[in-house]
Amino acid sequence: AAGPGAAEVAVLGIDDPVWGQPATALYTVHPGATVTDDDVLAHCRARLASYKKPKQLRRVDSFPLSANGKISKKALREQLR
């Protein structure tokens, strides 16, 4: 969980020419909530070992869903290219 105010979170590796595939956390926010990347990172710092924290954060409006209603990481990767 990304903390209070965050609705959904997906973590995946996104290609980077320097770092390979650093863990990138993408998140949506509940309507009316105020959540920043710094809020999410502070939540991660308090709950995760340093090597497990995402290297990048991105806020998105919504996630693409598969036929069974789960976040489609394949479609998400395609959107982020």
N, C-alpha and C positions, 0 to 999 in steps of 0.2 A: 504494500500500500504506500502511496506517495504522501499520505498525510491528510489532515482535515481539509476539506474543500476539493480535493482531487476526486474525480469520479471513476476514471479507468486509467490503467497504466499498462504499457507494453514495453518490454525491454528486448532489444535486438542489436545485433552487430551491423553497423553500416560501414561500407567500404570507405577507407580513408587512405590516401596515398602515403602518408607518413606513419600512421599508427596501425595500419592493418584493418581490423574490424573492432574498434572500441565499443564497449557497451553503451548504447544510447537509450535513454528512457524517454518515451513519449507519453504524454498524459493529457487527459481532458479534465475540465473543471465543471463542478456542479453549477447550474445557473444561479447567478447572484453571488457566487463565492469569489473571493479575491485570493488568488494563489499565484505566486511568482516562482521562477526557477530557483531562486534563493531559498524559498520556503521548502520546496521539494528536496533540495540538496541538504538543508539543515535536518529535515526529517530522516534522510538517508544516513547522514553522519551519526545521528543519535542511535541508529538501530543496526547499522551494517558495518562489517569490518572494512577498512579502507580499500582493500583490493576488490571488494564486491560493489563499491559505489559506482554508479554510471559515470562515464567520462564526459558525456554530453547529455543535455536535457533539451527537449523540444515540446512546446505546448501545441496541441492540434485541436481543431474544432470537433472532429469525430474520427472514429476508426472504421475502416472497411470491415465488414463482417462476412463470415463464411455462411454457407447454407444452414449450418446448425447454430448460428448466432454467436459464434466465438470470433475473437479478433483474428483476421486473416493476416498473418505476418508476411506472407508472400505478396499479397496485394499492397500491404503497407510499404514494403521495400520498393515495389514498383512505383508507388506514388512519390517516394522520397528521392528517386533518381533524378 
